Amino acid sequence: MGPQEEELPTPADADSSAAVDPDSASPASTALPPEESPLWLLLTPVLPWLVTLPWGSWALPLVAPLTLYAGFARRVRERRYGAAWSLAMLWAALLSVGVIALVLARPALAARGILHGSAYRAEMFQWITTGTGKESSPERFIPEHVLHLGAFLLLTLASAGYLGLVLGALLMAYMSYFVGSFAAASSQPFVGALAAWVPWSVVRVMAFVLFGALLARPLLVRQAWPFGRREGWLFGLAFAGIAIDILLKVLIAPTWGNLLRDLMAR
């Protein structure tokens, strides 16, 4: 569900100061300042170890976007949504890897330190072992998804994207805590970790990241509505991702739950 490749903006839907064609950028504009280097992302997998510190449970989601934000914001300002989306998806993947590694290395520390991690793990394991739970109940999970999406959109708009990434880090951390816990309980840990990242959650993350790239822009470029026809297509793609997330969950959650049950260590 990733955004399409950037196209040259037309006069009708872009202002010349904000719409940048990456292929025609001058050498000066392509030289990234140190704080915007993608190399900062390499620190992301170690950030979950912040939970060893006092108040580390809250520090993790609050600090996690720092390895991403400068480069993400630059790409959003330049209207390079595909590049911003790709960078944020890499950040999310690295954060997930870091949380999973923490769970496997220090399960008790992870249980104490990842906000909502233990509760979400218990909820998901109950669904896997019994076949009943929120994952198989649209009347329960749809309102929660809508609440999370609404909070994410508002936080993103209000903070030029940063607080949206904070909420995203919180959600990623506790979902990844479940993934790591399932991998540890699986008869095939690597396969279990891949399967525990259920497809509807992956699509949801992709859609949230696209919304984040779009809605960070108004404050970043100091315009109330810096959107044109191209952004309209991307908003449609993001909303389609949310719809696909819900549809996949309704249609395949029971079958996927059986798959995960079969992977549980016996």
C-alpha angles and dihedrals in degrees: 000000000000121000120266123260114283115268128199109274118244123225089248097062109025140052116228094235095056104032110079127179104217092207093058098043117129120245090252092056093050094054103099120214112238095257090058097051115125086225088082087072089070088073092059099087091057095051094087087069086072085086088078088071128079108276087007092139089067095034092061098065093034095051100033096083091058092082089056111026105083094051092040093051092049091054092047091051089052090051090242095141095163092055092045091049093049093049092049092047090053089050091051091049092049092048090051091050090051094051092046090051091050091051092051094044101038110013096169092050091048091049091055097039109042110082112237089355099123093044092050091046091053091048093050095044090051090053092048096048099040104026090231130099144083094309090066096040114080092185087063105036100041095062089048092050091049091049092050092047093048092049091047094051094048094046091047093051093046096050106032088255102307100105090043087058089048090056089044090053090051092051093043092050097054094041089050090048088060091046092052092046091050092048089054091050095044127101086225107035098189094046089042092055091051093047093046089062088079114210096242091056091050091052090048092053090050092051093046091052091052091050088049093053092050100043096044089067104075094065094036093057096030094239127125094217113014093164134114139170095301091054088050090060091048093050087052090051091051093049089048088055091055090049092049090049091057094041093050091048092051094046106039108020094098092049092045090050089056090050091053091047090055090053094054114111111255 
